[in-house]
Amino acid sequence: MKSLYNLFVHLMIFGMKVFSLFDSKTKKGVRGRKESLKIVREKIQGHKVLWMHAASLGEYEQGLPVLEKLKEQFPEHKTLVTFFSPSGYENVKKRKQIADAICYLPFDREKNVKEFVSTFETEIFFTVKYDYWYNLLEELKNRGTKNYVISALFYEHQIFFESYGKWFAKQLQKNIDWFFHQTIKSQALAKKIGLTHSTVSGDTRFDRVKQFLDRDNHLEFIEEFKGNQKLIALGSSWQAEEDIAQVLVKKLPETKIVIAPHDLHRVSQLKNLFPNAILYSSLQNSQTSDFSNSQILIIDSIGKLSKLYSYADLAVVGGGFHSAGLHNILEAAVYGVPVIFGNQYKKNPEADALIEAKGGKSFDDFVVASAFITEVIKKDSQTGGEEKSYLKEMSEKAFEFVNSQPDSTEIIVKKILEK
């Protein structure tokens, strides 16, 4: 089976190289991996290292609280963060963060892995959620590294639960020291395939977003743009969320709308949809601060979304109306912002939990979602005195949901230090 896995890796690499001829994002990943060995040799060669691997940006945010706490415990160790996806690497490399080295994870060929891993001494390695590379895990384990999975999420129909998936499960049994599961269900599924060395620690993203409440969330121009009106934030928007915005512009003319697309390539399309919208980048050189006649603001730069949510009265989070995957709803909910999203989120148990807590709602299509948003915003403006509107009730429930979650990072780090 290992030979078949290695064949799959080679075919994947070949496919990515071919696809990179037509796709700029894939090209970045292929080219970036050529620099990975050089980066670690320059930054961390010969050092003891704490290594976090994240498939993309969402997993990075999930793992960061654990890496930060481990760094406090091992201040002399260097830190390494690797990514599989360009969307994670390209975003994070521009930020100020604790990693001494950031690079793409080399392709999982035995030769590449051995050369990369031999450059430094990995004390602790953890991967986030479910990004498993079997040659890497085996090589690290053979070198005496402690390997962990944090915020692990097992679900039906993964390869481990198919008749041909036994080899993959055995590799995890052999090479992972401990699993920290997001949910009880995930742990129960893992135990069915022999992965019994585990703890249910919850989702570290709750720890990450709770940190937002202690920082300065000021975002230039947003308070002036909002004024005394309600503000709806569309975060990481795709087409369906932008369809919602088109409805809301007509139905709620007194409500401010800010759109932060999931991909900045969508900005030109948004400008065509909303020709009177303001681009956030244009405000830097603007001589006016009068937004009374402006209803829509488009965020055409990265890194502002989590702060933007702190100004919102309601958030529409993208990715849930199709198979791309729901984006982070907790970044909004932590501020007590009710969250609306599509119903395709099977890999996001926090979405079901937020709905159950009555801090968010999911819809099959953008038409029904638009009607609901219109109704709750209008009713909120009509509610007076001591009467509490449905929107305010959702707000309180969202805040309570996120801020009542246990400290997953503390659970995880305590267990790692014991081992």
N, C-alpha and C positions, 0 to 999 in steps of 0.2 A: 504493500500500500504506500510505503514511503516513496517508492519510485514513481508511482502514479501522481503523488502530491508534487514531487519535484518536476514532473512533466507538466502538471497544471501551472506551476509557477513560471516555467519557461514559456508556455503558451500565453500566459497572462502578460508577461513582459513583451513578447512579440506583438501581441494585440495592442498594448499601450503605445508601443513605438510606432505602429502603423497609424493608430488613431491620432497620435500627436501631430501627424502631418496635416490634420484637418481641424484639430481642436487646440486652442491656445492654452487652456487650463491643463490638459494632459501633457502638453509640451513642457510646461513649467515643471511638472512632476518628474518627467523623464530627465530633463536637463539638470534639475536640482539634485537628483540622486548622484550625479557625477561629482558633486562638490561635497558630499556628506563626509567622506573619509578625510578629505583635506580639512574640513571644519573641526572635526574632533581631534585631529592631530595638532592643530594650532591651538585649540582652546583647552583640552582636558587630557592630553596624552600623559600616561603614567600616573594619573591621579585616581584616588578612590572616588566612585561616582554614585549618585542617586539618579536613577534613570526612570523617567516617565514617558510612556508611549501613548499617543492619542491619535485615533484615526483622523479626526478633523477638529474644528473649532469647538463644537459642542462638548466633545469628550475632554478637550483641554480645560475648558471651564470647570468640568466635573472633577478633574484630577488635581487642579491647581491647589485647592486648600490642603490636600494631603501632602503634596510636594513642599509647600511652604512650612508645614508643621514638621516634616522630616528634616528639613534644612535647619530648623531651630535645634533639633536634637543632634544633628551631625554638621556643625558649622564649618568644619574643616574640609568636608567633602565638596566636590564639584557637582553641579547639577546639569543633567542633559535632558532635553525634551525632543522627541522625534515625532514626526507626523507621516501619515500615509497620503493624506489629501492636500493638494495645493491650497484649498480654501482655508485650511487651518494654518499651514506654514506661512503663507504670504501675509496673513493677517497678523499673526502673533510676532513674527520677526521684527515688525515695525514698532512693537510696544516696548515699554519699559517693564521688565519682569525679572525674576530671580534666576533664570537659567543662565549658566555659563556658556552653554552651547545649544543651539537650536538647528536642526537639520531634518531632511527627509530620512525616513527609515530606509536603509538599503533594501533592494529586492531580496527576497528570502531564498537566495541560492547559498548553498553551504559555503562555498568559497568566499563570497561577499560577506557573509555573516561572520565567519571566522576572522577575516582580516579586520573588519570593523570593531568587533568585540575585543579583540586582542590589544587594541590601542590603549585601553584603560581598564581599570579594575572595578567592575560593577558590584557594589555592596548590596543594593536593593534595586530591583526592577519591578515596576508595575505597569500593567496595561489597563486601559479604562474601558469598561462595559463589555465588549466582545470582539476586540480586534486581535485575533490569535495568528501568530506566524510560527510554525512548528519547528523549523530549523533554528530559528532564533531562540526559542524557549529551551530547546534541547542543548544548544551550545552554552547558554547562560547557566543552566542547571549543572552541566558537566564541569563548569568552572567554579561551582560553589556559590553561585548567586542565589539569594532568596527571591523567588518570583511570586508576585501577587496579582490578583485581578480585583480592582475596586469598582464599586457600583455595577457589579456583574448583573447581567440580565439574560436569563435563559427563557426561551419561549418555544411553544410547539412549532414544529416544522423546521427547526434548525437542523443542520446536517447530523448533529450528534444523535438525534432521535430517529434517524432513518436506518434502514437495515445495513447500509454501507458506511455508516458513520462510527462504527465501533473503534476503528483505529484512531480517529480524531479524539474521541473521549479518553482513550487510553493514554494518549500523549499528554492530555491535560492532567490526568491522574498522576502521571509520572513527573511532570515538570512544573506544576503549579503548587506552591506550598500552602496557599490559603486563598479561598474565594470570599469576598465581601459582597453579599448580595443586596440588591436594591429592595427586593420584595420576598415575602415568604413563599410565594408561588415559584419564583425563580429558584430558590433553594430547594424546594420540593422536586422540581423538574431535574435539577442537577443531581440530586441524590439517586434518582432513578437510573442514572447512567454511571453510578459509582463515585461521583464527586462529593464526598461526604465531609471533606475538610473545609468547613465553611462557617460563616457567621452572617446573620441578617443585620446589616448595619445601616440600611437605608440609602438614600440618594445624596451624595456629597454636593450636588448642585444646590440643595437647600442651604448648605453652609456657605457656598460661594455667593449666592444672591443676598443672604442675610448680611454679608459684609458691606453690601451697597448702602445700607442704612447708616453706616458710620462714616461714610465719606462725603465729600462735597459733591452734590449732584447738580450743581448749577451748570446750565447750558445756555450759552450766550444767545440772546434774542428770543428764546422760547417764551419766557414770561411776558414779554412785550407783545409777541404774536398772539398769545392766548387771551390776554386782557382779562375781562370778567366773564368770558364765555366758556362753555364746555369745550373740552379738547379730546378728540379721538385720535389715538396713535395707531397707525397700521405698521406693524413691525415685521421686517423680513418678508415683505409682500411679494406675492406672485400675481398671476392674472386674476384669479378668483377674488382675492382681497382688493385688487384695484377695481374690479367690477362693483364690489360693495361700495367703494369710495364714490363711484359715479352715481350710485343711487342716493347716497347720503348727502352729496352736494345739493341735490334737488330737494330732498325731503327735509333736510335740516340746514337751511341757509344761514342760521345764526350760530351754528356749531363750527368750531375750527377743526381742521383735519391736517395731520402731519403724516406723511408717507415716507417710510424708510425701506426702499426695495431690498430684496435679498441679494440682488446683483446690481452693481452700479451701471451695467449695460442697459438696464431697464429705464434709466433716467430719461433718455431721449423719447422713449415710448410714452412715459408718464407726461412729459411736456406736451406731447401731441394730444393726449387725452384731456389734459388740463392746461390749456394755453395760458391761462391767467395765473397759474401757480407760481410761487416764488421758489427759486433755488436757494438752498441754505448758503451755498458758497458765495452767492452774489451779495449776501448781507454784509460780508466782511468789508466791502468797499462802498457800501450804500451810505448815502448821506441822509436818508430818511428813516425814521423809526415808527412811522404811521402805518399800522397794519389793519386799520379799520375796514378797508375795502378788500382785504385779502383773506380768502377762506382756506386756501391750501398751501402748505409748505412742503417742499420735497427735500429730503435729506440726501444730498449727493456726495457724501463723504462717509467713511467708515468710522466705527468706534464710538458713536454717539447714542446708539439705541438704548442701552441700559439706563442712561441718564435721562433720556427723553421720556421714558415711561413714568418717571417721577412726577411729571407735569400732567399726565393724562387722567381723564375721568373714566375712560374705557379704552381697552386695547383690543385690536384685532390682530392676531398673530398668524403669520403665514405658514404655508406648507401642508396644512391639514385637509385641503380640498382635493389633493391628488397624492400620488405615491411618492413624492419627493421626501415626505417626512415632515412632521410638525416641528417648528422651531421652538426655541425656549420660551415657554409660557411663564416660568417662574420669575423671570427678570421683571415682568410687569406685576405679577401677583404679590410680590414681596412688598410693594408700596401700597397695597390695598387697592389695586386697580383690577376691576372685573375683566375677564379675558374671554373673548369669542374666537372660535376656531372651527375648522372643518372636522369631519368625523373619521378621517383616515390617520390613525395614530396608534396602531397596535403595539408599537415599540416604545410607547410613552405612557407608562402606568400612572405617572403624575397627573396626566390629563383626566383619567377616570376619577382619580382621587379629588382633584379640584372641582370637578362637576358634582361629585357626591357631597363635597363640603359646601356646595352652592356658591362658590366663588367664580365659577366659569360655566360656559355653555358651549355645546358643540352642535353643528348643523350640517345637514346633508348637502345643501347648496347655498350659494351666495344670496339668492332671492329671499329665502326664509331668514337667513342671518340678517340681511339688511332690514327686513320688516321688524325683527325683534329689536335691533339697535335703535331704530327710529322710535319705536314705541316706548322703550325704557328711558330714552333721553327726553322725549316730550313729557312723559309722566313725571320725571324728576323735576323738571322746570315748573310743573304745576303743583307739586307738593309743597305745602307750607306749614308753618307752625312747628309743633313737635312731632308731626307725622313723619315717619321714615319711609323714603321711597325705596322701591325695589333695587334701584341702582346703588343706593347707599348700603342696603343690606348685603348685596353682592360684594361691595367694597370691603365691608367689615369681615365677611366670611373669607375672602381671598387673603386678607392680611393675617387673620387668625390661622388659616390653614398653613401658610408658609412658616410663620414665625413660631408655631407650636411644634415643629418637627424636631426630632432629636439631633444632637450633634454627631453626625456620622463620622466626621473627620476624627474626632476624639476617640471613638470606638475603634476605628481602623488603626490609627497610629499606636494606640495602647497595645493592641494585639500584635502588631508588627514588632514593637520593641520587646515584647515578651518572647518572641521567637528568635 
